[in-house]
Amino acid sequence: MNNKLLHFNGASLKSSDDFLINEINLDLFQGQSILLYGRSGSGKTMLAKAIAGLGIINGKMTLNFAKNSKFADKVTYLSPFSSFKDKSGLSEFYYQQRFNSFDSDNTSDVATYLEIEDSSYSLFNELIEVFNFERLLKSSLLQLSSGERKKLQMIKQLSAPTQLMILDNPYLGLDVISVKKLNSFLANLSHEGVTFIIIGDLQQCPEFIFDAWVINNKLLQKEDIKKVIELSPSKGKFNFNYDLPKQQYNFDTIVKLSNVKVAYGEKKVLCDLNWHIKAGEKWLLSGVNGAGKSTLLGLITGDHPQAYANDIILFDKKRGTGETIWEIKQKIGYISPELHWNFDHSMTALQMVLSGFFDTPGLYRRASDEQIVKAREIMQSFELLSYENKLFGALSLGQQRLFLLMRAIIKNPPLFIFDEPCQGLDDIQAKLFINIIDKLFSDSSHTIIYVSHISSQIPKCINQQAQIIDGMIDTLHL
């Protein structure tokens, strides 16, 4: 048996004054990669950071690195979210910035960002090929899609692997092909001696991992990965009693895009794209990372400035004939990881739901008494009214996503856009969210555009698919 790389003896993990994990007595051997699994809020990320020296763990934890390894004798922690700074040193961005050419010019390109120190063991070129990034080396960081930014983060970190690497939700936003290529790359590194702790869901767990560390009821225990999959709950249970009001609008066409073209300099993103969405239709929008999904959604939501240069009809009205961006947003309920990340986490849960009336990432005006009553009625229907005064940032990730859903439905818009709505949720939370979507929309006349790379996270009410291939739309019925 290989030597012990990581040893816990009577260790524990605390958050504020409460224990998250009690009495950890486990060993991780060199070359024995594991999946760290548990419900959202169970302590997975805190434990991972503690192992990497970025947090505090109580009790005995020891690391014993191999002396003859070609990999660096340290722990690398890869965060689930990517970040970068512009040329001014700023790291705070807003959603529309990625479509703004001036802001893009103020941000470094991919090649500059990826400059790495000389290393005796560099996998930089191989990773560029794995993620098909050669074509993006001259692109501004700001113009990358969320999936491409995730790949960029992987290239940066995995190009200089260490003996123990902790990957916290490495598959967020990645398309199916990229997940497969990444897992193959990780398998090769594992074979050469890198030990991985991967935080993620069961469906995307690499085949070279056979064991899981499962956090349940404040205990961390080792389980066979097959047993964990077999015992995984078939669906999330959640009681709520809310029906969407009858559709208040009477549109025939929700979206019609005719020969739409979008380019950033010489980079063509959408090429003569045509897509007609009629009222009441429920679409899955798919495509590989960088295919143009976010650009397309930006045209629909009014965030992309090139909307005015294209033939676009929204809600039976040609774009650019006098409507304001707020009149467009008033008819759209929207959820996306970017919206979630950029939200003001210092608001209360009630304020967060109320912001849906104004289509802003914060509550910047006083809500009326009628709006407050409506918000509380929806929260009561979801059995979450008791959280109304709790800070949004203090809620669990699953609760935050449900409040984002309430924010989207509160104004009863004709169009809902759900862009990777289950991203970052654990398996139970994702199944719960999907069940709620099906209950709300299966028999409704509302229109849906739904984006997901994971087939198990697509609601049953979605019955048509639009796939972006080479900048154009290919449609089919599901």
VOGU-3710 file (C-alpha; in Angstrom, 3 decimals, decimal comma):
1> mnnkllhfng> 0,000/0,000/0,000  1,223/3,507/-0,751  2,223/5,825/2,072  -0,304/7,952/3,896  -0,476/11,346/2,247  -3,117/12,792/4,572  -3,943/11,622/8,103  -6,768/12,748/10,423  -6,898/11,683/14,071  -9,771/13,029/16,156
11> aslkssddfl> -10,010/16,172/14,037  -13,089/18,370/13,759  -14,320/21,335/11,740  -16,193/24,289/13,222  -18,160/27,149/11,713  -18,650/30,015/14,190  -19,762/28,223/17,373  -21,172/25,100/15,745  -19,422/21,910/14,676  -19,812/21,035/10,983
21> ineinldlfq> -17,875/17,757/11,188  -17,084/15,796/14,342  -14,328/13,244/15,033  -12,578/12,835/11,681  -10,474/9,656/11,682  -9,494/8,959/8,098  -6,413/8,372/5,968  -5,806/9,309/2,340  -3,034/7,335/0,674  -0,835/8,580/-2,123
31> gqsillygrs> -2,531/7,869/-5,445  -5,918/7,218/-3,770  -8,096/9,958/-5,259  -11,532/10,493/-3,699  -14,814/12,307/-4,262  -15,740/14,603/-1,359  -19,531/14,459/-1,276  -22,307/15,916/0,873  -25,233/18,302/0,987  -24,756/21,995/0,321
41> gsgktmlaka> -23,588/23,632/3,545  -22,252/20,397/5,039  -18,682/21,729/5,182  -17,048/20,341/2,013  -15,389/23,581/0,923  -14,348/24,520/4,477  -12,723/21,114/4,906  -10,988/21,402/1,529  -9,590/24,832/2,404  -8,432/23,592/5,811
51> iaglgiingk> -6,516/20,737/4,163  -4,899/23,288/1,831  -3,895/25,514/4,749  -6,517/28,142/3,931  -8,639/27,462/6,993  -8,478/26,091/10,521  -9,122/22,502/11,535  -9,243/21,377/15,162  -7,326/18,316/16,244  -4,622/16,380/14,458
61> mtlnfaknsk> -4,138/16,592/10,703  -0,819/15,668/9,109  0,477/15,727/5,545  3,268/13,421/4,411  4,534/14,200/0,929  6,545/11,726/-1,115  10,240/12,637/-1,319  10,822/11,062/-4,723  7,833/12,585/-6,541  8,314/14,826/-9,588
71> fadkvtylsp> 5,360/16,881/-8,349  5,681/19,744/-5,871  5,247/18,759/-2,212  2,266/20,951/-1,455  -1,530/21,098/-1,636  -3,265/23,070/-4,373  -6,849/24,238/-3,834  -8,814/25,168/-6,977  -11,772/27,422/-6,198  -15,141/26,740/-7,879
81> fssfkdksgl> -15,219/30,298/-9,254  -12,740/31,990/-11,556  -11,668/35,624/-11,229  -9,252/38,046/-12,860  -8,352/41,720/-12,804  -8,439/44,287/-15,580  -5,483/46,524/-16,468  -6,551/48,963/-13,742  -6,343/46,259/-11,093  -10,099/45,971/-10,671
91> sefyyqqrfn> -11,761/42,589/-10,238  -15,391/43,713/-9,907  -17,397/43,442/-13,123  -20,987/43,748/-14,239  -22,782/41,366/-16,580  -23,021/43,708/-19,597  -19,270/44,436/-19,495  -18,391/41,346/-21,521  -20,285/42,805/-24,488  -18,630/46,241/-24,234
101> sfdsdntsdv> -15,636/46,723/-26,558  -14,125/49,519/-24,426  -14,120/47,387/-21,303  -12,672/44,470/-23,283  -9,791/46,686/-24,446  -9,043/47,457/-20,774  -8,679/43,763/-19,960  -5,690/41,512/-20,652  -5,900/38,849/-23,302  -5,771/35,120/-22,609
111> atyleiedss> -2,125/34,681/-23,685  -0,938/37,409/-21,279  -2,968/35,975/-18,403  -1,589/32,465/-18,970  2,059/33,390/-18,686  3,496/30,906/-16,209  6,864/30,493/-14,585  9,330/28,056/-16,116  8,790/24,631/-14,650  10,502/21,292/-15,045
121> yslfneliev> 7,061/19,753/-15,359  4,670/21,859/-17,421  1,488/20,608/-19,076  0,558/24,004/-20,458  0,523/23,084/-24,166  -1,355/19,843/-23,534  -4,069/21,684/-21,614  -4,384/24,281/-24,370  -5,115/21,386/-26,730  -7,444/19,593/-24,294
131> fnferllkss> -9,655/22,674/-23,980  -9,229/23,845/-27,595  -7,880/27,194/-26,398  -5,422/27,914/-29,206  -8,096/29,951/-31,010  -8,751/32,047/-27,878  -5,217/33,103/-26,943  -5,699/36,597/-28,397  -9,197/37,056/-26,958  -9,922/39,498/-24,128
141> llqlssgerk> -10,579/37,783/-20,799  -13,824/39,711/-20,531  -15,190/38,230/-23,749  -14,898/34,633/-22,561  -18,042/32,718/-21,705  -18,443/31,374/-18,160  -17,442/27,913/-19,392  -14,362/29,288/-21,160  -13,361/31,175/-18,014  -13,626/27,915/-16,090
151> klqmikqlsa> -11,343/26,242/-18,637  -8,882/29,124/-18,352  -8,789/28,601/-14,593  -8,084/24,889/-15,152  -5,246/25,595/-17,586  -3,648/28,031/-15,159  -3,758/25,671/-12,175  -3,297/22,241/-13,732  -0,298/23,297/-15,822  1,825/22,964/-12,668
161> ptqlmildnp> 0,312/20,057/-10,695  1,224/19,307/-7,089  1,158/16,057/-5,108  -2,305/16,769/-3,688  -4,794/18,771/-5,711  -8,241/19,701/-4,413  -10,679/20,622/-7,177  -13,799/22,311/-5,806  -16,629/21,798/-8,324  -14,300/21,744/-11,364
171> ylgldvisvk> -17,142/20,960/-13,797  -19,258/24,073/-13,198  -20,361/25,422/-16,574  -18,412/22,899/-18,651  -20,083/21,194/-21,610  -20,239/17,393/-21,889  -17,254/17,090/-24,242  -15,077/19,270/-22,015  -15,995/17,227/-18,915  -14,965/14,039/-20,714
181> klnsflanls> -11,637/15,517/-21,866  -10,903/16,953/-18,430  -11,571/13,632/-16,709  -9,251/11,869/-19,157  -6,526/14,421/-18,426  -7,011/14,042/-14,656  -6,861/10,254/-15,006  -3,448/10,529/-16,678  -2,154/12,784/-13,911  -3,519/10,375/-11,308
191> hegvtfiiig> -1,691/7,503/-12,987  1,542/9,519/-12,808  1,160/10,115/-9,087  -1,065/13,121/-8,420  -3,706/12,551/-5,730  -7,036/14,330/-6,226  -9,813/15,341/-3,865  -12,717/16,359/-6,084  -15,805/18,113/-4,756  -18,687/17,519/-7,154
201> dlqqcpefif> -21,805/15,576/-7,974  -22,066/11,870/-8,629  -22,972/12,073/-12,330  -19,670/13,709/-13,318  -17,356/11,751/-11,016  -14,288/10,511/-12,959  -14,051/6,766/-13,557  -10,611/6,544/-11,922  -12,162/7,447/-8,546  -13,524/4,476/-6,583
211> dawvinnkll> -13,925/5,928/-3,097  -15,896/8,801/-1,593  -15,629/10,735/1,626  -19,232/11,458/2,531  -20,303/14,154/5,008  -23,601/13,211/6,635  -25,018/14,210/10,026  -21,744/15,965/10,930  -19,714/12,809/10,310  -17,113/12,214/7,589
221> qkedikkvie> -16,982/8,592/6,488  -15,364/6,653/3,667  -17,739/4,861/1,276  -17,459/2,949/-1,976  -18,491/5,298/-4,784  -20,905/2,714/-6,223  -22,693/2,458/-2,885  -23,049/6,245/-2,684  -24,610/6,304/-6,157  -27,037/3,499/-5,255
231> lspskgkfnf> -28,151/5,250/-2,059  -28,518/8,684/-3,669  -32,120/9,980/-3,245  -34,234/9,756/-6,411  -35,750/13,187/-5,891  -35,809/16,107/-3,538  -38,833/16,629/-1,327  -40,201/20,099/-0,816  -43,621/21,332/0,107  -44,915/24,413/-1,633
241> nydlpkqqyn> -48,333/25,514/-2,715  -47,983/28,082/-5,462  -49,577/28,279/-8,887  -48,478/30,805/-11,455  -51,269/33,291/-12,210  -52,872/33,109/-15,633  -50,695/34,713/-18,287  -51,540/38,415/-18,445  -50,026/39,028/-21,889  -51,363/37,976/-25,277
251> fdtivklsnv> -48,340/37,706/-27,581  -47,959/35,473/-30,621  -44,191/35,789/-31,052  -41,965/35,954/-27,993  -38,642/36,001/-29,860  -37,821/36,045/-33,565  -34,214/36,341/-34,692  -33,619/36,692/-38,441  -30,136/36,301/-39,940  -28,546/37,572/-36,745
261> kvaygekkvl> -24,815/38,274/-36,866  -22,548/39,085/-33,920  -18,771/39,468/-34,066  -16,039/40,799/-31,806  -13,439/42,160/-34,194  -12,484/39,256/-36,445  -14,076/36,694/-34,137  -17,505/35,673/-35,450  -19,833/34,355/-32,760  -23,284/34,203/-34,404
271> cdlnwhikag> -23,596/33,838/-38,177  -26,956/34,244/-39,953  -28,748/32,755/-36,951  -32,517/32,258/-37,212  -34,784/31,286/-34,317  -38,520/31,734/-33,820  -39,999/31,200/-30,354  -43,780/31,278/-30,154  -45,783/32,006/-27,028  -46,043/29,033/-24,666
281> ekwllsgvng> -43,101/27,085/-26,136  -40,494/25,621/-23,817  -37,002/25,392/-25,282  -33,675/23,881/-24,282  -30,802/26,035/-25,573  -27,604/24,021/-25,914  -24,130/24,298/-27,382  -20,514/23,784/-26,381  -18,692/26,351/-24,241  -18,128/29,470/-26,333
291> agkstllgli> -20,795/28,561/-28,900  -22,584/31,862/-28,287  -25,342/30,991/-25,805  -24,636/33,936/-23,499  -24,350/36,277/-26,484  -27,693/35,059/-27,793  -29,364/35,484/-24,412  -27,825/38,956/-24,133  -29,551/39,920/-27,397  -32,887/38,752/-26,002
301> tgdhpqayan> -32,578/40,357/-22,566  -31,418/43,672/-24,050  -27,950/43,551/-22,480  -26,029/43,173/-25,763  -25,488/46,441/-27,707  -25,401/44,653/-31,084  -29,121/43,912/-30,712  -29,830/47,223/-32,445  -27,801/46,182/-35,496  -29,837/43,016/-36,064
311> diilfdkkrg> -33,350/42,004/-37,095  -34,913/41,032/-33,777  -38,560/40,874/-32,754  -39,354/40,653/-29,034  -42,910/40,288/-27,782  -44,478/41,037/-31,201  -42,441/44,256/-31,539  -39,363/44,920/-33,647  -36,336/45,820/-31,547  -35,263/49,437/-31,807
321> tgetiweikq> -38,670/50,967/-32,467  -38,910/52,952/-29,257  -39,002/50,391/-26,435  -36,660/50,785/-23,459  -34,458/48,058/-22,029  -36,584/48,163/-18,859  -39,759/47,503/-20,847  -38,048/44,391/-22,237  -36,764/43,204/-18,862  -40,202/43,697/-17,319
331> kigyispelh> -41,429/40,813/-19,484  -38,568/38,445/-18,608  -37,900/36,394/-15,483  -34,192/35,557/-15,385  -31,887/33,254/-13,421  -28,202/32,690/-14,173  -24,981/31,966/-12,249  -23,683/35,440/-13,189  -26,822/37,090/-11,797  -26,440/35,027/-8,627
341> wnfdhsmtal> -22,753/35,883/-8,154  -23,262/39,608/-8,795  -26,224/39,960/-6,466  -26,016/42,148/-3,378  -25,602/39,479/-0,686  -26,115/42,026/2,103  -29,848/42,342/1,323  -32,457/40,467/3,277  -34,300/37,603/1,592  -37,451/39,725/1,391
351> qmvlsgffdt> -35,585/42,618/-0,261  -34,057/40,198/-2,724  -37,481/38,918/-3,836  -38,836/42,472/-4,043  -36,003/43,481/-6,388  -37,700/41,320/-9,021  -40,308/44,033/-9,479  -37,573/46,445/-10,591  -35,166/44,105/-12,488  -32,146/45,293/-10,502
361> pglyrrasde> -29,426/43,278/-8,692  -30,364/45,068/-5,498  -33,320/46,949/-4,011  -32,656/50,599/-4,812  -36,155/51,998/-4,329  -38,958/51,626/-1,830  -41,398/48,804/-2,547  -45,102/49,480/-2,190  -47,216/47,847/0,500  -48,962/45,817/-2,216
371> qivkareimq> -45,631/44,528/-3,535  -44,476/43,571/-0,034  -47,706/41,643/0,568  -47,259/39,771/-2,722  -43,638/38,918/-1,967  -44,569/37,549/1,440  -47,405/35,499/-0,064  -44,977/33,812/-2,468  -42,436/33,194/0,308  -45,193/31,674/2,439
381> sfellsyenk> -46,207/29,423/-0,459  -42,625/28,127/-0,586  -42,649/27,780/3,217  -39,702/30,171/3,464  -41,377/33,240/4,986  -39,489/32,691/8,236  -36,305/33,654/6,356  -37,578/37,077/5,236  -35,203/39,051/7,482  -32,209/36,767/7,026
391> lfgalslgqq> -29,378/38,088/4,878  -29,314/36,595/1,392  -25,608/35,782/1,770  -26,303/33,794/4,962  -28,714/31,401/3,226  -27,596/28,041/1,859  -26,932/27,874/-1,872  -30,114/25,877/-2,442  -32,207/28,407/-0,520  -30,618/31,272/-2,446
401> rlfllmraii> -31,571/29,655/-5,748  -35,198/29,240/-4,588  -35,336/32,917/-3,641  -33,957/33,768/-7,094  -36,810/31,723/-8,548  -39,330/33,646/-6,445  -37,722/36,884/-7,639  -38,172/35,737/-11,258  -41,828/34,728/-10,968  -43,080/37,576/-8,753
411> knpplfifde> -44,039/39,837/-11,694  -45,517/36,905/-13,703  -43,641/37,635/-16,970  -44,430/35,880/-20,271  -40,814/34,683/-20,761  -38,531/32,880/-18,327  -34,829/32,365/-19,037  -33,161/29,767/-16,816  -29,434/29,798/-17,611  -27,757/26,866/-15,823
421> pcqglddiqa> -30,145/27,270/-12,852  -28,860/24,136/-11,080  -25,180/25,050/-11,355  -23,524/24,632/-7,953  -26,470/22,846/-6,340  -26,014/19,414/-4,819  -27,863/16,449/-6,335  -30,868/16,700/-4,017  -31,201/20,468/-4,442  -30,973/20,167/-8,233
431> klfiniidkl> -33,707/17,519/-8,346  -35,847/19,627/-6,037  -35,456/22,690/-8,263  -36,349/20,714/-11,394  -39,449/19,265/-9,717  -40,585/22,778/-8,809  -40,060/24,011/-12,395  -42,149/21,119/-13,700  -44,936/21,777/-11,215  -45,014/25,480/-12,032
441> fsdsshtiiy> -44,767/25,320/-15,816  -46,003/21,946/-17,118  -49,510/23,265/-17,792  -48,753/26,980/-18,116  -48,839/29,240/-21,162  -45,535/30,837/-20,147  -42,522/30,560/-22,446  -39,193/29,102/-21,268  -35,612/29,178/-22,548  -33,634/26,695/-20,455
451> vshissqipk> -29,848/26,202/-20,607  -28,100/23,150/-19,165  -25,206/20,866/-20,065  -26,479/18,029/-17,844  -29,290/15,883/-19,244  -30,510/14,811/-15,790  -31,103/18,476/-14,893  -33,556/19,250/-17,694  -37,229/19,518/-16,617  -39,784/17,278/-18,305
461> cinqqaqiid> -41,805/20,291/-19,444  -39,012/21,251/-21,881  -40,017/19,786/-25,249  -37,970/21,581/-27,927  -34,249/22,055/-28,417  -32,220/24,761/-30,126  -28,547/23,905/-30,495  -25,962/26,483/-31,551  -23,515/24,965/-34,031  -20,988/27,144/-35,865
471> gmidtlhl> -22,931/30,268/-35,002  -26,274/28,995/-36,292  -29,324/27,327/-34,736  -30,333/23,729/-35,324  -33,789/22,917/-33,872  -35,548/19,665/-32,988  -38,431/18,363/-30,868  -37,556/16,403/-27,714
//
